Amino acid sequence: MIAATIQLDLPDSVLLAAGQSPEEFAREAKFLLALKLFEVGRISSGGAAELCGLPRVEFLFRAGRMKVPVADLDEQELERELKL
């Protein structure tokens, strides 16, 4: 796998305000970036999970806890699912 590196310069005040170490902040930022890209349909749940280093199921659970829909069902599909 080829990986790109992106560097962000953050003021120390951001890390202090977040109350996190640089490593914790980076881990959370990767998850939130992956979550947003998934939410707007730019990447799949599998791609988002890979981006933030989580198993796909764990990513989906966390996305649900953040109130991001993890299924995109039309009305007919939703009705079929609810009848089961």
PASEBA-1860 file (N, C-alpha, C; in nm, 3 decimals):
! residues 84
1> MIAATIQL> 0.084/-0.118/0.000/0.000/0.000/0.000/0.088/0.124/0.000 ~ 0.055/0.218/-0.083/0.125/0.346/-0.088/0.046/0.443/-0.001 ~ 0.117/0.515/0.084/0.050/0.611/0.173/0.111/0.748/0.154 ~ 0.026/0.849/0.157/0.071/0.987/0.148/0.074/1.045/0.290 ~ 0.158/1.141/0.310/0.167/1.209/0.438/0.122/1.353/0.419 ~ 0.035/1.397/0.508/-0.012/1.535/0.508/0.031/1.596/0.640 ~ 0.093/1.710/0.634/0.138/1.777/0.756/0.052/1.899/0.782 ~ 0.004/1.911/0.905/-0.074/2.027/0.946/0.002/2.099/1.056
9> DLPDSVLL> 0.017/2.228/1.040/0.078/2.309/1.145/-0.033/2.366/1.230 ~ -0.032/2.330/1.359/-0.135/2.375/1.451/-0.073/2.459/1.562 ~ -0.139/2.565/1.598/-0.090/2.642/1.712/-0.098/2.555/1.838 ~ -0.004/2.573/1.929/-0.009/2.498/2.055/-0.140/2.519/2.127 ~ -0.200/2.636/2.108/-0.326/2.667/2.177/-0.437/2.571/2.135 ~ -0.433/2.520/2.013/-0.535/2.425/1.968/-0.522/2.294/2.045 ~ -0.399/2.246/2.059/-0.377/2.123/2.134/-0.412/2.142/2.281 ~ -0.377/2.257/2.336/-0.410/2.285/2.476/-0.561/2.290/2.495
17> AAGQSPEE> -0.630/2.357/2.404/-0.776/2.369/2.414/-0.842/2.232/2.400 ~ -0.786/2.148/2.315/-0.842/2.014/2.294/-0.810/1.922/2.412 ~ -0.708/1.957/2.488/-0.670/1.874/2.601/-0.616/1.739/2.560 ~ -0.549/1.735/2.446/-0.500/1.609/2.392/-0.351/1.620/2.359 ~ -0.286/1.505/2.357/-0.150/1.499/2.307/-0.156/1.512/2.155 ~ -0.045/1.545/2.092/-0.045/1.550/1.945/-0.090/1.418/1.882 ~ -0.053/1.306/1.942/-0.091/1.175/1.887/-0.241/1.152/1.900 ~ -0.298/1.188/2.016/-0.442/1.173/2.035/-0.519/1.264/1.940
25> FAREAKFL> -0.471/1.386/1.925/-0.536/1.482/1.835/-0.532/1.430/1.692 ~ -0.417/1.378/1.649/-0.404/1.326/1.512/-0.497/1.208/1.489 ~ -0.508/1.118/1.588/-0.596/1.001/1.576/-0.742/1.046/1.563 ~ -0.782/1.141/1.647/-0.920/1.190/1.640/-0.946/1.266/1.510 ~ -0.849/1.346/1.467/-0.864/1.422/1.343/-0.879/1.328/1.223 ~ -0.804/1.219/1.220/-0.816/1.122/1.111/-0.955/1.058/1.111 ~ -1.004/1.025/1.231/-1.139/0.967/1.238/-1.243/1.066/1.189 ~ -1.234/1.190/1.236/-1.334/1.291/1.197/-1.328/1.323/1.048
33> LALKLFEV> -1.208/1.325/0.991/-1.195/1.344/0.846/-1.259/1.228/0.772 ~ -1.228/1.105/0.813/-1.286/0.987/0.751/-1.438/0.988/0.763 ~ -1.487/1.025/0.881/-1.630/1.030/0.905/-1.699/1.129/0.812 ~ -1.642/1.247/0.798/-1.704/1.349/0.711/-1.700/1.307/0.565 ~ -1.588/1.252/0.521/-1.578/1.206/0.382/-1.680/1.095/0.354 ~ -1.700/1.007/0.451/-1.802/0.903/0.439/-1.942/0.964/0.436 ~ -1.966/1.058/0.527/-2.098/1.120/0.538/-2.141/1.189/0.409 ~ -2.048/1.255/0.341/-2.082/1.327/0.218/-2.069/1.239/0.093
41> GRISSGGA> -2.037/1.110/0.114/-2.033/1.017/0.002/-1.906/1.018/-0.081 ~ -1.801/1.076/-0.029/-1.675/1.080/-0.105/-1.598/0.949/-0.097 ~ -1.613/0.876/0.016/-1.548/0.745/0.030/-1.647/0.647/0.094 ~ -1.620/0.520/0.074/-1.704/0.414/0.130/-1.673/0.396/0.279 ~ -1.756/0.319/0.346/-1.729/0.291/0.487/-1.599/0.212/0.502 ~ -1.570/0.125/0.407/-1.444/0.052/0.411/-1.324/0.144/0.393 ~ -1.337/0.238/0.300/-1.230/0.336/0.279/-1.212/0.426/0.400 ~ -1.323/0.465/0.461/-1.316/0.549/0.581/-1.250/0.474/0.696
49> AELCGLPR> -1.287/0.348/0.712/-1.227/0.266/0.818/-1.077/0.253/0.796 ~ -1.037/0.230/0.672/-0.894/0.218/0.641/-0.822/0.349/0.671 ~ -0.884/0.462/0.634/-0.822/0.592/0.656/-0.791/0.616/0.804 ~ -0.884/0.577/0.890/-0.861/0.606/1.033/-0.810/0.485/1.110 ~ -0.779/0.376/1.041/-0.714/0.262/1.106/-0.804/0.181/1.198 ~ -0.932/0.173/1.163/-1.027/0.094/1.242/-1.083/-0.019/1.157 ~ -1.126/-0.128/1.221/-1.203/-0.228/1.147/-1.334/-0.162/1.099 ~ -1.385/-0.206/0.986/-1.504/-0.145/0.926/-1.623/-0.143/1.023
57> VEFLFRAG> -1.647/-0.253/1.090/-1.761/-0.260/1.183/-1.745/-0.158/1.295 ~ -1.625/-0.144/1.349/-1.600/-0.046/1.455/-1.623/0.096/1.402 ~ -1.577/0.123/1.279/-1.601/0.254/1.220/-1.751/0.282/1.211 ~ -1.828/0.183/1.164/-1.972/0.201/1.150/-2.040/0.223/1.285 ~ -1.998/0.151/1.388/-2.053/0.174/1.522/-2.024/0.315/1.569 ~ -1.901/0.360/1.550/-1.864/0.496/1.593/-1.939/0.601/1.512 ~ -1.955/0.576/1.383/-2.030/0.670/1.298/-2.173/0.683/1.349 ~ -2.234/0.571/1.381/-2.370/0.573/1.434/-2.379/0.651/1.565
65> RMKVPVAD> -2.280/0.634/1.652/-2.278/0.709/1.778/-2.263/0.859/1.754 ~ -2.203/0.896/1.641/-2.187/1.037/1.606/-2.307/1.088/1.525 ~ -2.412/1.005/1.515/-2.537/1.040/1.446/-2.520/1.053/1.294 ~ -2.421/0.984/1.239/-2.403/0.980/1.094/-2.471/0.854/1.043 ~ -2.568/0.868/0.952/-2.636/0.749/0.899/-2.537/0.654/0.833 ~ -2.553/0.526/0.863/-2.460/0.428/0.807/-2.524/0.345/0.697 ~ -2.653/0.368/0.671/-2.723/0.299/0.562/-2.797/0.403/0.481 ~ -2.800/0.382/0.351/-2.868/0.475/0.260/-2.978/0.397/0.189
73> LDEQELER> -3.092/0.385/0.255/-3.204/0.308/0.201/-3.311/0.402/0.147 ~ -3.368/0.364/0.031/-3.483/0.441/-0.017/-3.607/0.392/0.059 ~ -3.723/0.454/0.033/-3.844/0.422/0.109/-3.884/0.276/0.098 ~ -3.877/0.219/-0.022/-3.915/0.080/-0.042/-3.821/-0.013/0.033 ~ -3.691/0.013/0.026/-3.594/-0.070/0.098/-3.616/-0.061/0.248 ~ -3.644/0.059/0.297/-3.668/0.078/0.440/-3.793/0.003/0.485 ~ -3.898/0.009/0.406/-4.021/-0.064/0.439/-3.995/-0.214/0.445 ~ -3.919/-0.266/0.348/-3.885/-0.410/0.349/-3.806/-0.445/0.473
81> ELKL> -3.710/-0.363/0.510/-3.627/-0.391/0.628/-3.711/-0.390/0.755 ~ -3.804/-0.297/0.765/-3.884/-0.284/0.887/-3.986/-0.398/0.900 ~ -4.023/-0.461/0.789/-4.118/-0.572/0.793/-4.052/-0.700/0.842 ~ -3.920/-0.707/0.833/-3.850/-0.830/0.873/-3.844/-0.849/1.020
END
